[in-house]
Amino acid sequence: QVQLVESGGGLVQAGGSLRLSCAASGFRLSFSVRTMGWYRQAPGKQRELVASITGGGSTNYADSLEGRFTISRDNAKRLVYLQMNSLKPEDTAVYYCVKLEQPPTWGQGTQVTVSS
């Protein structure tokens, strides 16, 4: 059973940085070939795909991020990262690590709060 556990969220001032981590376990096939991503959900808003990364390292980002976030992975450690720089109050949300291939699997989420 695939399990994803996020960490690294917290409270940060606008302009600051945070790095989220996602520890993956339980993959029947190699984690290294799986496409992984980060979603976020702000209060009263729909979930938004923030970034994704394929097993080969190709990345995609939401246009709204303006290049402030970077997704990466360490296949040997089964970790996925989201480096978030120049954070804005509108980045406040619960961030979820997701295995994007069917069936999708979600972590429990980690709260990121950016104060102005």
Secondary structure, DSSP 8 states (H G I E B T S, - for coil): --EEEEE--EEEETT--EEEEEEEE--SS-GGG--EEEEEE-TTS--EEEEEE-TT--EEE-GGGTT-EEEEEETTTTEEEEEE-S--GGG-EEEEEEE-SSS-EE---EEEEEE-
